[in-house]
Amino acid sequence: MLRAYKYRLYPNRQQTELLNKHFGCCRFIYNWALDKRINHYKETGETLSAYNIIKGITELKKQPETAWLKEVAIMALQQEVLHMDSAFQRFFKAKKGFPKFKSKNNNKHSYSLPVKVYIKDKKIQIPKLGLVRVKPLPVSEGIIRTCTVSKSPSGKYYISLLFETNHDIPEPKPVTEERSIGIDTGIKNFVTCSDGRVFENPLYLKKSIDRIKILSKRLSRKQKGSKNRNKARIKLAKAYEKVANQRLDYIRKVVYELTNGENQADSIFIEDLNLKGMLSNRRLALSLSDSSLGLFYETLDYKCRWKGINLIKIGRFEPSSKLCTCGFKNDDLKLSDRVWTCPVCGAKHERDLFAAQNIKRFGLSTITGRGTPVESLEVSAMAEPVKEKCLLTN
C-alpha cells in the first residue's frame, strides 16, 4: 500500500533561496523539454523520447548561458522531463488536454526527487539543501519512494513523502442490509445518513467571503510589481488557505465518523453525481464549490479502500428524492421542497433522510437482483492500491 504524508518545512535564508532556484530551473526544463518535443515532431513527424531529452540536459548545463542549472539537483530536472512525458501520455490516452507551458507568475511551485531522504535531529536531509527543519517529525511508514517539495501561494514550504508500506489492502466484507448505510449529500445538510445521522454544512467560504472581498479589493489597488502588492497577495492567499484547511479538516472528521467507531458500516451507498455539470448552475455554483463534494468523494473513496469497506455508487438518474416506497414518483418536487407528502399512501417524507434511505434501497436491490435496476454500480474496494493523503502541519 502506498501512503503519502505532507509536512511543513522551515528553511533558512540560504535554503529558501536554493528552493526558489529549484522551482525556477524545473520550470525552465519543463518548458524547454516541451518545446523540444513539439519542434521535433513538426520537423520529423516522430516523437522524441523522454530518454533522449534527458540526455540533452547534460549538454545544456555545459553552455555558458545555462550554466546556472548546475546549482540544482540533476534528479529534479530529470523528473520534470518525465512529468512532461506523462502529460503527453494523458493527452493521447485519456484526452486530458494538450500539455501547456508553465508560467513564472503561477503560484504553484514544486519539484520531485525519486530518492530516499534521511531524518536526523528533527531535521530532514534533502539533496542540495542539506538538513532542513521540519514539523512534525516524520515517522517512517516503510520505504520512501519519492519526495516532493512544494511552496504554497502564501509562501509556506512543504515536503510530501511517499511511503511503500508492508500493509495489504483488506478484502472487502460481504454486503448485508444490517451493516450498510446510504448517504445523501447536499448544500443545506452536507451529509445525511440513512440511519438518521446528519452532518451540517459549515460553508466556510460563505463565512469568510466578506473578508476575502476586502483583501481582494486592496490587492487590485496596489501597483503591479511593488512590494506592497506582494504583501497584499500573501494576505489574500492566507485567507483562501484558511478556508481550504477548514474544509479539509471537516471532511476528514466526517469521513472518520462514517468509517470508524460503533456506527462503522461494511458497505456505503452513494450517488454517482455529475459534479462538473452541477457547477454549471450559476445560482448553486458558489455553494456547491464551498461544499467541496469532490474532495469528500475522493477522501471517502480511499478511506473505504484502506479499511476494506464497500463503496457502491448508484446511478445518477435514480429518483432517490422523488420515489415513494409505495411506487409513486413525485415529478413536481422542487429543490426548495424539504418535506413532501405522498398523495397515494399519505406518507410524509423528509427530503434528505428519505433520499439516503432510497439510495441504500436502490443499491441493495441491485446486489440482490430485486427491485428497481441501477444504471451504474462501482465497488471501489476492489480497485487498485490506494495512496492515502495525510496533511500533518504545525
C-alpha positions in Angstrom: 0.0 0.0 0.0 1.2 3.5 -0.9 0.7 6.2 1.7 1.7 9.9 1.3 2.3 12.3 4.2 2.8 16.1 3.9 5.0 18.0 6.4 5.8 21.7 6.9 9.4 22.8 6.1 11.2 25.7 7.8 14.2 26.5 5.6 16.7 29.2 6.5 17.5 32.1 4.2 20.1 30.2 2.1 17.9 27.2 1.8 14.9 29.4 0.8 17.0 30.9 -2.0 18.1 27.5 -3.2 14.5 26.2 -3.1 13.3 29.1 -5.3 16.2 28.3 -7.7 14.9 24.7 -7.9 11.4 25.9 -8.8 12.7 28.2 -11.5 15.1 25.6 -13.0 12.5 22.9 -13.1 10.0 25.2 -14.7 12.7 26.1 -17.3 13.5 22.5 -18.1 9.8 21.6 -18.4 9.2 24.3 -20.9 12.5 23.5 -22.7 11.6 19.8 -23.0 8.0 20.6 -24.1 9.3 23.0 -26.8 11.9 20.4 -27.9 9.4 17.6 -28.3 6.9 19.9 -30.2 9.5 21.1 -32.7 11.0 17.7 -33.2 7.6 16.3 -34.2 6.9 19.2 -36.6 10.3 18.6 -38.3 10.4 14.8 -38.5 6.9 13.6 -37.7 8.2 11.4 -35.0 8.0 11.6 -31.2 11.2 12.4 -29.3 11.5 10.1 -26.3 12.0 11.3 -22.8 15.3 9.4 -22.5 16.8 11.4 -25.4 15.5 14.7 -24.0 17.1 13.9 -20.6 20.5 13.3 -22.3 20.3 16.8 -23.6 20.2 18.3 -20.1 23.9 17.4 -19.7 24.8 19.4 -22.8 22.5 22.2 -21.7 24.5 22.6 -18.4 27.7 22.9 -20.3 26.5 26.0 -22.2 27.6 29.4 -20.6 24.1 30.9 -20.8 22.5 28.0 -18.9 25.4 27.0 -16.6 23.2 28.0 -13.6 21.4 24.7 -14.0 24.4 23.1 -12.1 23.2 24.7 -8.8 20.2 22.4 -8.5 19.8 18.7 -8.2 20.0 16.9 -11.5 17.4 14.4 -10.5 14.8 17.2 -10.1 15.5 18.3 -13.7 15.1 14.7 -15.0 11.8 14.3 -13.2 10.4 17.4 -14.9 11.1 15.7 -18.3 9.3 12.6 -17.1 6.4 14.8 -15.9 6.2 16.4 -19.3 6.2 12.9 -20.9 3.4 11.8 -18.6 1.3 14.9 -19.6 1.7 13.8 -23.2 0.6 10.2 -22.4 -2.5 11.5 -20.6 -3.3 13.7 -23.7 -3.2 10.8 -26.1 -4.7 8.1 -23.9 -7.2 9.9 -21.6 -7.7 13.0 -23.7 -6.9 15.3 -20.8 -5.8 18.3 -22.8 -2.5 19.2 -24.6 0.4 20.0 -22.2 0.8 23.7 -21.5 3.9 25.7 -20.8 4.5 26.7 -17.2 4.3 30.4 -16.3 6.5 32.2 -13.8 3.5 34.0 -12.4 1.8 30.8 -11.4 1.8 30.5 -7.6 2.0 26.7 -7.7 5.7 25.7 -7.4 7.0 22.2 -6.8 9.7 19.7 -7.8 10.1 15.9 -7.2 13.1 13.8 -6.2 13.0 10.0 -6.7 15.4 9.4 -3.8 15.2 8.4 -0.2 15.6 11.3 2.3 17.0 11.0 5.8 15.6 12.2 9.1 18.1 13.4 11.7 17.7 15.6 14.9 14.2 17.0 14.0 15.5 17.8 10.5 15.2 16.2 7.1 18.1 15.7 4.7 17.2 16.9 1.2 19.7 16.8 -1.7 21.4 20.1 -2.4 19.6 21.7 0.6 21.2 19.8 3.5 19.3 19.5 6.8 16.0 21.4 6.8 13.9 21.8 10.0 10.6 20.0 9.7 7.4 19.8 11.8 6.1 17.4 12.9 8.9 14.9 12.9 8.3 12.3 10.1 7.7 8.8 11.3 8.9 6.0 8.9 6.0 4.0 7.5 8.1 1.9 5.2 10.3 2.6 2.2 10.4 6.1 0.9 9.8 6.0 -2.9 9.7 9.7 -3.8 9.6 13.1 -2.1 8.0 16.3 -3.5 8.9 19.8 -2.2 6.3 22.5 -2.8 5.6 26.1 -2.0 2.1 27.3 -1.3 0.7 30.7 -2.6 1.0 32.0 1.0 4.8 31.4 1.0 4.9 28.2 3.1 7.1 25.3 2.2 6.1 21.6 2.4 7.5 18.2 1.7 5.4 15.2 0.7 6.9 11.7 1.4 5.5 8.7 -0.5 5.9 5.5 1.6 5.5 2.0 0.3 4.3 0.1 3.4 4.0 -3.6 4.1 0.3 -3.4 4.8 -2.0 -5.1 2.3 -5.4 -3.7 1.4 -8.0 -5.8 3.3 -10.6 -7.9 1.4 -14.0 -6.2 1.1 -16.6 -7.5 3.5 -19.9 -9.1 2.4 -22.7 -6.6 1.7 -25.5 -7.0 4.2 -28.6 -4.8 4.9 -27.8 -4.6 8.6 -24.2 -3.3 8.1 -25.0 -0.9 5.2 -25.9 2.7 5.1 -26.9 5.1 2.3 -25.7 8.7 2.3 -27.1 11.7 0.6 -25.0 14.8 0.0 -26.3 18.4 -0.4 -25.9 22.1 0.4 -28.2 22.6 3.4 -27.0 19.3 5.0 -23.6 18.3 4.0 -24.2 14.5 4.6 -27.4 12.8 5.6 -27.2 9.1 6.5 -30.0 6.5 6.2 -29.6 5.7 9.9 -30.6 9.3 10.9 -27.2 10.9 11.3 -26.9 14.4 9.9 -23.7 16.4 9.3 -24.2 20.2 8.9 -22.7 22.1 6.0 -20.4 24.7 7.6 -19.9 26.7 4.3 -16.6 28.2 5.4 -16.2 30.3 2.3 -19.5 32.0 2.8 -18.5 32.9 6.3 -15.2 34.4 5.1 -16.3 35.9 1.8 -16.6 39.5 3.2 -13.0 39.5 4.4 -11.8 37.9 1.1 -13.6 40.7 -0.8 -11.8 43.4 1.2 -8.4 41.8 0.7 -9.1 41.3 -3.0 -10.0 44.9 -3.4 -6.9 46.0 -1.6 -4.8 43.8 -3.9 -6.3 45.3 -7.0 -5.4 48.8 -6.0 -1.7 48.0 -5.5 0.8 48.8 -8.2 2.0 45.7 -10.1 5.5 44.6 -9.2 5.6 46.5 -5.9 6.4 45.1 -2.5 3.1 46.2 -1.1 1.3 44.3 -3.8 3.1 41.1 -2.9 2.2 41.7 0.8 -1.4 42.1 -0.2 -1.3 39.0 -2.3 0.1 36.9 0.6 -2.7 38.1 2.9 -5.3 37.1 0.3 -3.6 33.8 -0.2 -3.6 33.1 3.6 -7.3 33.9 3.7 -8.0 31.3 1.0 -5.6 28.8 2.6 -7.5 29.0 5.9 -10.8 28.2 4.1 -9.2 25.3 2.3 -7.7 23.9 5.6 -11.1 24.2 7.3 -12.8 22.3 4.6 -10.2 19.5 4.6 -10.3 19.2 8.4 -14.1 19.0 8.4 -14.3 16.5 5.6 -11.8 14.2 7.3 -13.8 14.3 10.5 -17.0 13.4 8.7 -15.3 10.5 6.8 -13.8 9.3 10.1 -17.3 9.2 11.7 -18.6 7.2 8.7 -15.7 4.7 8.6 -14.8 4.2 12.3 -16.3 3.6 15.6 -19.5 1.9 16.7 -21.5 3.2 13.7 -19.0 1.9 11.1 -20.7 0.2 8.2 -19.3 -2.6 6.0 -20.9 -1.0 2.9 -21.7 2.6 2.0 -24.0 3.5 -0.9 -23.7 6.9 -2.6 -24.9 8.7 -5.7 -22.7 9.0 -8.8 -23.1 12.7 -9.1 -22.2 14.8 -12.1 -20.3 17.4 -10.1 -19.0 19.3 -13.2 -22.5 19.6 -14.6 -23.9 20.7 -11.3 -21.4 23.6 -11.2 -22.8 25.0 -14.4 -25.8 26.2 -12.4 -24.8 29.8 -11.6 -27.2 30.0 -8.7 -25.7 27.0 -6.9 -22.1 27.0 -8.2 -20.7 29.0 -5.2 -22.5 26.9 -2.6 -21.5 23.6 -4.3 -17.9 24.7 -4.6 -17.9 25.7 -0.9 -19.2 22.3 0.0 -16.3 20.6 -1.9 -18.2 17.4 -2.6 -15.4 16.3 -5.0 -12.9 16.3 -2.2 -15.4 14.5 0.1 -15.9 11.7 -2.5 -12.2 11.3 -3.1 -11.4 11.1 0.7 -14.3 8.7 1.3 -13.1 6.5 -1.6 -9.5 6.0 -0.4 -10.5 5.6 3.2 -13.0 2.9 2.3 -10.4 1.0 0.2 -7.9 1.3 3.1 -10.4 -0.2 5.6 -12.0 -2.8 3.3 -15.4 -1.1 3.2 -17.5 -1.4 0.0 -18.2 2.0 -1.5 -21.0 1.4 -4.0 -22.3 4.1 -6.4 -25.8 4.0 -7.7 -26.9 5.7 -11.0 -27.0 9.5 -11.0 -30.5 9.4 -12.6 -32.1 7.3 -9.9 -35.1 9.3 -8.4 -33.9 9.0 -4.8 -35.8 12.0 -3.6 -38.9 11.6 -5.7 -39.8 7.8 -5.5 -42.1 6.8 -2.6 -41.9 3.3 -1.1 -45.4 2.7 -2.5 -44.2 3.3 -6.0 -45.5 6.9 -6.6 -43.0 9.2 -8.2 -43.3 12.9 -7.4 -42.1 14.6 -10.6 -43.3 18.0 -9.4 -40.8 18.0 -6.4 -38.7 21.2 -6.4 -35.3 21.8 -4.8 -36.9 24.2 -2.3 -39.3 21.4 -1.1 -37.6 19.9 2.0 -40.7 17.9 3.1 -43.4 16.3 0.9 -46.3 14.0 1.5 -47.2 11.2 -0.9 -50.8 11.6 -2.3 -51.2 7.9 -2.7 -50.2 6.4 0.7 -50.1 9.6 2.7 -46.5 9.0 3.9 -44.6 12.1 5.0 -41.0 12.3 3.8 -38.2 14.5 4.9 -36.3 15.0 1.7 -32.6 14.4 2.6 -33.3 11.5 5.0 -35.7 9.8 2.6 -33.1 10.2 -0.3 -30.4 8.5 1.8 -32.8 5.6 2.6 -33.7 5.3 -1.1 -30.1 5.3 -2.1 -29.5 2.3 0.3 -32.6 0.6 -1.0 -31.6 1.0 -4.7 -28.1 -0.2 -4.0 -29.2 -3.3 -2.1 -31.9 -4.1 -4.8 -29.1 -4.2 -7.4 -26.9 -6.5 -5.5 -29.8 -8.9 -4.6 -31.3 -8.7 -8.0 -34.6 -7.3 -6.8 -36.4 -4.0 -7.3 -35.5 -1.0 -9.4 -32.4 -1.5 -11.6 -29.5 0.8 -11.1 -27.7 2.3 -14.0 -24.1 2.1 -12.7 -22.5 0.2 -9.9 -19.0 0.6 -8.7 -17.4 -1.2 -5.8 -14.3 0.8 -5.2 -12.9 -1.5 -2.5 -12.0 -3.8 -5.4 -9.8 -1.1 -7.1 -6.1 -0.9 -7.3 -3.8 0.0 -4.3 -4.6 3.3 -2.6 -2.4 6.3 -1.9 -3.5 7.9 1.3 -3.1 11.6 1.6 -2.3 13.0 5.0 -1.6 16.6 6.0 0.4 16.9 9.1 1.4 20.6 9.7 2.0 22.9 12.5 
